[in-house]
Amino acid sequence: MPGELVRSLIEELRVLLRSPTESTRPGGFEGREVEVLRLLAEGLETTEIAANLNYSERTIKNIIFAVTRRLNLRNRTLAVAYAIRAGTL
């Protein structure tokens, strides 16, 4: 099994084990992360997502950064693709 896949699976297990009582979605995403990723998948820009969810642009950027960093992804497009493959979107 490729090392990158093993690391990804281990990280997902850590997320699941850290919060077994929380409603963890596939891929280990939190509720507002899913909302942001869903709007990104629809093609909305950061300002539109912020207005739609009543968050600041900085908050949206921080959510996207946290997801891409946690999953070791290069950009928001890959984050959306990951969420789709994980069954979150």
VEXDO-227592 format. One line per 3 residues: number of its first residue (from 1); their letters; for each residue x, y, z of N, C-alpha, C. Coordinates in nm, 3 decimals, always signed. Each point is the difference from the previous one (the first is absolute). Layout:
<zavos>
NUM) a) X,Y,Z,X,Y,Z,X,Y,Z  ...
</zavos>
This chain:
<zavos>
1) mpg) +0.084,-0.117,+0.000,-0.084,+0.117,+0.000,+0.090,+0.125,+0.000  -0.029,+0.099,-0.084,+0.084,+0.120,-0.004,+0.002,+0.073,+0.134  +0.114,+0.058,+0.032,+0.018,+0.068,+0.127,-0.098,+0.114,+0.021
4) elv) -0.030,+0.075,-0.105,-0.092,+0.113,+0.011,-0.140,-0.048,+0.037  -0.043,-0.111,-0.055,-0.130,-0.057,+0.032,-0.004,-0.047,+0.144  +0.106,-0.064,+0.045,+0.008,-0.047,+0.138,-0.009,+0.119,+0.096
7) rsl) +0.074,+0.108,-0.029,-0.005,+0.119,+0.085,-0.141,+0.059,+0.004  -0.066,+0.003,-0.114,-0.135,+0.054,-0.007,-0.097,-0.084,+0.084  +0.012,-0.131,-0.010,-0.087,-0.088,+0.077,+0.025,+0.013,+0.150
10) iee) +0.125,+0.011,+0.038,+0.034,+0.016,+0.141,-0.057,+0.131,+0.053  +0.011,+0.107,-0.077,-0.054,+0.128,+0.043,-0.151,-0.007,+0.017  -0.069,-0.066,-0.091,-0.144,-0.014,+0.012,-0.037,-0.080,+0.124
13) lrv) +0.075,-0.105,+0.030,-0.024,-0.077,+0.121,+0.022,+0.084,+0.125  +0.103,+0.082,-0.001,+0.026,+0.089,+0.115,-0.118,+0.094,+0.023  -0.052,+0.056,-0.107,-0.114,+0.091,+0.012,-0.120,-0.074,+0.058
16) llr) -0.026,-0.120,-0.049,-0.113,-0.078,+0.050,+0.018,-0.039,+0.146  +0.119,-0.037,+0.039,+0.026,-0.041,+0.137,+0.000,+0.117,+0.097  +0.036,+0.118,-0.046,+0.001,+0.119,+0.084,-0.139,+0.041,+0.043
19) spt) -0.099,-0.016,-0.087,-0.134,+0.050,+0.030,-0.106,-0.103,-0.039  -0.005,-0.114,+0.071,-0.096,-0.103,-0.037,-0.145,+0.040,+0.023  -0.026,+0.095,+0.092,-0.138,+0.038,+0.028,-0.051,+0.108,-0.094
22) est) +0.090,+0.073,-0.063,-0.041,+0.103,-0.094,-0.051,-0.063,-0.128  -0.082,+0.075,-0.070,-0.050,-0.052,-0.128,+0.107,+0.024,-0.106  +0.092,-0.092,-0.010,+0.109,+0.012,-0.096,-0.048,-0.045,-0.136
25) rpg) +0.026,+0.082,-0.097,-0.039,-0.033,-0.137,+0.113,-0.077,-0.068  -0.032,-0.068,-0.108,+0.107,-0.067,-0.073,+0.110,+0.098,-0.036  +0.122,-0.041,+0.013,+0.113,+0.086,-0.028,+0.045,+0.080,+0.120
28) gfe) -0.076,-0.006,+0.110,+0.037,+0.070,+0.121,-0.027,+0.149,-0.002  -0.094,+0.046,-0.082,-0.030,+0.142,-0.011,-0.098,+0.044,+0.108  +0.013,+0.123,+0.046,-0.095,+0.061,+0.093,-0.114,+0.061,-0.080
31) gre) -0.107,+0.035,+0.070,-0.119,+0.053,-0.066,+0.024,+0.122,-0.086  +0.070,+0.101,+0.055,+0.019,+0.120,-0.080,+0.101,-0.021,-0.112  +0.092,-0.095,+0.017,+0.092,-0.034,-0.109,-0.077,-0.058,-0.117
34) vev) -0.098,-0.083,+0.030,-0.083,-0.059,-0.106,-0.079,+0.108,-0.072  -0.055,+0.094,+0.076,-0.076,+0.109,-0.062,+0.088,+0.080,-0.095  +0.121,+0.033,+0.044,+0.092,+0.078,-0.083,+0.040,-0.079,-0.123
37) lrl) +0.034,-0.128,+0.017,+0.040,-0.083,-0.114,-0.115,-0.017,-0.099  -0.122,-0.012,+0.049,-0.115,-0.015,-0.088,-0.017,+0.127,-0.086  +0.015,+0.115,+0.061,-0.012,+0.125,-0.075,+0.116,+0.020,-0.097
40) lae) +0.119,-0.045,+0.041,+0.113,+0.003,-0.093,-0.027,-0.088,-0.121  -0.058,-0.116,+0.025,-0.032,-0.093,-0.109,-0.102,+0.059,-0.096  -0.085,+0.089,+0.052,-0.100,+0.065,-0.085,+0.060,+0.116,-0.080
43) gle) +0.126,+0.033,+0.027,+0.068,+0.103,-0.077,+0.000,+0.138,+0.062  -0.045,+0.012,+0.125,-0.003,+0.130,+0.064,+0.141,+0.044,+0.040  +0.021,+0.130,+0.000,+0.127,+0.057,+0.042,-0.002,+0.023,+0.151
46) tte) +0.115,+0.031,+0.056,+0.013,+0.017,+0.145,-0.097,+0.105,+0.052  -0.011,+0.113,-0.068,-0.090,+0.107,+0.046,-0.146,-0.045,-0.003  -0.037,-0.077,-0.101,-0.137,-0.050,-0.011,-0.030,-0.102,+0.109
49) iaa) +0.096,-0.085,+0.029,-0.018,-0.099,+0.106,-0.015,+0.070,+0.135  +0.083,+0.099,+0.024,-0.006,+0.075,+0.126,-0.138,+0.066,+0.016  -0.048,+0.062,-0.105,-0.131,+0.065,+0.006,-0.112,-0.102,+0.021
52) nln) +0.012,-0.113,-0.068,-0.101,-0.104,+0.008,-0.010,-0.060,+0.140  +0.114,-0.019,+0.066,+0.004,-0.065,+0.131,+0.008,+0.100,+0.116  +0.002,+0.129,-0.032,+0.013,+0.105,+0.102,+0.128,-0.013,+0.082
55) yse) +0.108,-0.033,-0.067,+0.133,-0.002,+0.059,+0.083,+0.108,-0.068  +0.111,+0.034,+0.062,+0.092,+0.093,-0.066,+0.079,-0.075,-0.107  +0.055,+0.074,-0.093,+0.085,-0.063,-0.102,+0.119,-0.068,+0.064
58) rti) +0.054,+0.063,+0.103,+0.116,-0.057,+0.070,-0.035,-0.136,+0.061  -0.120,-0.013,+0.056,-0.043,-0.128,+0.058,-0.009,-0.107,-0.107  -0.054,+0.034,-0.115,-0.012,-0.096,-0.110,+0.140,-0.043,-0.045
61) kni) +0.090,+0.097,-0.014,+0.137,-0.034,-0.040,+0.067,-0.090,+0.103  -0.024,+0.027,+0.130,+0.057,-0.083,+0.106,-0.056,-0.142,-0.003  -0.129,-0.014,-0.028,-0.061,-0.133,-0.009,+0.062,-0.078,-0.116
64) ifa) +0.013,+0.065,-0.114,+0.060,-0.065,-0.118,+0.145,-0.037,+0.028  +0.074,+0.091,+0.062,+0.140,-0.027,+0.032,+0.011,-0.118,+0.096  -0.086,-0.004,+0.101,+0.005,-0.109,+0.099,-0.025,-0.136,-0.067
67) vtr) -0.097,-0.004,-0.090,-0.031,-0.126,-0.070,+0.117,-0.042,-0.089  +0.051,+0.094,-0.079,+0.108,-0.037,-0.092,+0.127,-0.039,+0.075  +0.026,+0.066,+0.111,+0.120,-0.034,+0.078,-0.016,-0.135,+0.070
70) rln) -0.116,-0.021,+0.062,-0.024,-0.125,+0.073,+0.008,-0.122,-0.093  -0.050,+0.016,-0.121,-0.003,-0.111,-0.095,+0.120,+0.000,-0.093  +0.090,+0.096,+0.018,+0.122,+0.010,-0.080,-0.033,+0.014,-0.149
73) lrn) -0.091,+0.092,-0.029,-0.042,+0.026,-0.137,+0.056,+0.134,-0.045  +0.017,+0.016,-0.129,+0.063,+0.120,-0.053,-0.092,+0.119,-0.015  -0.130,-0.025,-0.025,-0.089,+0.113,-0.023,-0.146,-0.038,+0.027
76) rtl) -0.085,+0.098,-0.014,-0.142,-0.021,+0.031,-0.069,-0.095,-0.099  +0.047,-0.002,-0.122,-0.057,-0.093,-0.098,+0.023,-0.144,+0.042  +0.121,-0.028,+0.046,+0.030,-0.135,+0.048,-0.078,-0.033,+0.127
79) ava) -0.028,+0.100,+0.083,-0.081,-0.022,+0.120,-0.142,-0.042,-0.038  -0.056,+0.066,-0.100,-0.134,-0.036,-0.047,+0.002,-0.141,-0.059  +0.101,-0.030,-0.080,+0.010,-0.134,-0.060,+0.014,-0.106,+0.108
82) yai) +0.079,+0.027,+0.103,+0.017,-0.094,+0.112,-0.134,-0.023,+0.070  -0.074,+0.109,+0.025,-0.130,-0.012,+0.068,-0.098,-0.082,-0.084  +0.004,+0.016,-0.130,-0.089,-0.078,-0.088,+0.038,-0.147,+0.006
85) rag) +0.131,-0.030,-0.011,+0.045,-0.139,+0.006,-0.029,-0.064,+0.136  +0.005,+0.080,+0.107,-0.026,-0.053,+0.135,-0.148,-0.020,+0.026  -0.085,+0.048,-0.091,-0.143,-0.016,+0.018,-0.064,+0.110,+0.083
88) tl) +0.072,+0.107,+0.025,-0.052,+0.110,+0.080,-0.091,+0.089,-0.082  +0.034,+0.019,-0.126,-0.082,+0.084,-0.089,-0.071,-0.085,-0.102
</zavos>
